Amino acid sequence: MRESTAQRITRYVGLVFVATVTVGLLAFAFGQAARGVAGVPGLVVYAFAAGFGLEFMGAAWTGGWRQRQARRQLQS
């Protein structure tokens, strides 16, 4: 079954949203790191949250790639 345009747009919008939030969390983490020792608690929290965003984006991106490859093999 082929993915509809609306489904594809929804998937990409979700990835862009998660990427935007993750970049913001990384910026906060770097800001906390610049504060030195006083910023360590904030650095840990923001870096931990950004790690989840990065993991989600990696899994979603490679998962979509694998699905497309599997569909191409079935069509051949």
C-alpha positions as CSV (number, residue, x, y, z in Angstrom):
1,M,0.0,0.0,0.0
2,R,1.3,3.4,-0.9
3,E,1.6,6.2,1.6
4,S,-0.8,9.0,0.8
5,T,0.4,12.6,0.5
6,A,-1.4,13.6,3.7
7,Q,0.2,10.8,5.7
8,R,3.6,11.8,4.4
9,I,3.1,15.4,5.2
10,T,1.9,14.5,8.7
11,R,5.0,12.3,9.3
12,Y,7.4,15.1,8.1
13,V,5.6,17.8,10.1
14,G,6.0,15.6,13.2
15,L,9.7,15.2,12.5
16,V,10.2,18.9,12.0
17,F,8.4,19.7,15.2
18,V,10.6,17.2,17.2
19,A,13.7,18.5,15.5
20,T,12.8,22.1,16.4
21,V,12.1,21.2,20.1
22,T,15.4,19.2,20.2
23,V,17.4,22.1,18.8
24,G,15.9,24.4,21.4
25,L,16.8,21.9,24.2
26,L,20.3,21.6,22.9
27,A,20.6,25.4,22.9
28,F,19.4,25.5,26.5
29,A,21.9,22.8,27.4
30,F,24.8,24.7,25.9
31,G,23.6,27.8,27.7
32,Q,23.7,26.0,31.0
33,A,27.1,24.6,30.2
34,A,28.4,28.2,29.7
35,R,27.4,29.0,33.2
36,G,30.0,26.6,34.6
37,V,29.4,24.6,37.7
38,A,26.2,26.4,38.6
39,G,24.6,25.2,35.3
40,V,25.3,21.5,35.8
41,P,21.8,20.6,37.0
42,G,20.2,22.4,34.1
43,L,22.7,20.9,31.7
44,V,21.9,17.4,32.8
45,V,18.1,17.9,32.5
46,Y,18.2,19.6,29.1
47,A,20.8,17.2,27.6
48,F,18.8,14.2,28.8
49,A,15.6,15.6,27.2
50,A,17.5,16.4,24.0
51,G,18.9,12.9,23.9
52,F,15.4,11.5,23.8
53,G,14.6,13.9,20.9
54,L,17.7,12.8,19.0
55,E,16.9,9.1,19.5
56,F,13.3,9.6,18.4
57,M,14.4,11.4,15.2
58,G,16.9,8.8,14.4
59,A,14.5,5.9,14.9
60,A,11.7,7.7,12.9
61,W,14.0,8.6,10.1
62,T,15.6,5.1,9.7
63,G,12.2,3.4,10.2
64,G,10.7,5.3,7.3
65,W,13.7,4.5,5.2
66,R,13.4,0.8,6.0
67,Q,9.7,0.8,5.2
68,R,10.3,2.4,1.8
69,Q,13.1,-0.1,1.0
70,A,10.8,-3.1,2.0
71,R,8.0,-1.7,-0.3
72,R,10.4,-1.4,-3.2
73,Q,11.5,-5.0,-2.7
74,L,7.9,-6.2,-2.7
75,Q,7.2,-4.3,-5.9
76,S,10.1,-5.9,-7.7
